[in-house]
Amino acid sequence: MIDVCDILDALRWHADIGCDEAIGDEPTDWAALAARPTARTPSSGAPAPGAAPAAAMPRGPAATRAPTPATPRPAAALFASPDQPLGASEAGIQARARAGEAQTLEALEAALRSFDGCPLKATAMNTVFADGNPQAPVMLIGEAPGEDEDRQGKPFVGVSGKLLDRMLAQIGLNRSNVYISNILPWRPPGNRSPTQAEIAACLPFLERHVELVRPKLLVALGGVSAKTLLNRAEGITRLRGQWRAYEVAGTPVPLMPMLHPAYLLRNPIAKREAWRDMLALQQRMSEEGIK
Ligand code: URA
């Protein structure tokens, strides 16, 4: 007879190593699947004969943000090793080619949803592309979806998102006058930190995303976002509070690194610094004539 304590121990062990979501009714042997040829041709993204057709993409920015389950797929050989430099992996190269072809946000979102070069997609429930107004002058970029974002398919909708909304409201901003995305569109299991390989595989999509949106001001929320966008090694406590530059198609766009709302929830004393950074954003908006 199975002991309930053994089941609970097994459950706890899974939660501890980050397996906190059931993504299917039956267990999947990913190692066996990875050994089989992939069902997609890398260059076209088209399903191979006999493979299930991709879900049709709804049109329009709001419509495309409707949560669409990301179908778990086998890991492929194109995944980079964790110590590879950003952009050097086969997945990063493929991502750059696919993202570069997208001329609209809808096309970019479709390209991202059909991209299989990041293993996080296999464990995520949704691809989290963006929220807010893509015409907004201010674009905020966080780290990666958490549990709530993964379920709803939108960035910053959980507790840290609620705090972010309150912080933005203090300077007259909300989701109708800002645009929000993340470095990674898929949740890392158990909210662990993303690896360099995962960032390398997804960054070209975010870079193209920023190019297509062309915001007047950028905000990097948290260390992963700030370090990735600025290509810097220092932590967020050193980077925050000063305007930096992020180049978009040869033009520098002012970027303010800020503390992540999740960090502020754990360290409420740091809200003082976050408030200073919010005021710096408000002042810069006024200098740039942004309402
Ligand atoms: N944290 C992030 O960095 N992004 C989200 O979308 C949610 C939480």
Boltz pocket constraint, residues with backbone or C-beta under 6 A from the ligand:
constraints:
  - pocket:
      binder: B
      contacts: [[A, 142], [A, 143], [A, 144], [A, 145], [A, 146], [A, 149], [A, 154], [A, 155], [A, 156], [A, 157], [A, 158], [A, 160], [A, 161], [A, 181], [A, 182], [A, 221], [A, 222], [A, 262]]
      max_distance: 6.0
